[in-house]
Amino acid sequence: MADKKDDIRYLTPIDIETKSVKYCRFRKNNIKFIDYKDPNYLLYLVNEQGKILPRRLTGTSLKYQRKVSQAIKRSRHLALLPYLADQLK
């Protein structure tokens, strides 16, 4: 017979601490205004397709998420950011 340690199978995955601490980067750096004319900074807040990343992924607070979405939409309107993109980053 083989060792008992080799025969152990887990029905549920082993619980490992994988939670990272999320924080609002705008509150931490005391940023009051999100500039829509800076597309390089706004690229951090959109995914490869050009969609706005949600709060649950970025950790941005609700107040600043609204400002981010407004800045991205203004930047798209002025053609600084594309509406749709294929592999933007």
Order of alpha helices (4+ residues) and beta strands (2+ residues): alpha-alpha-alpha-alpha
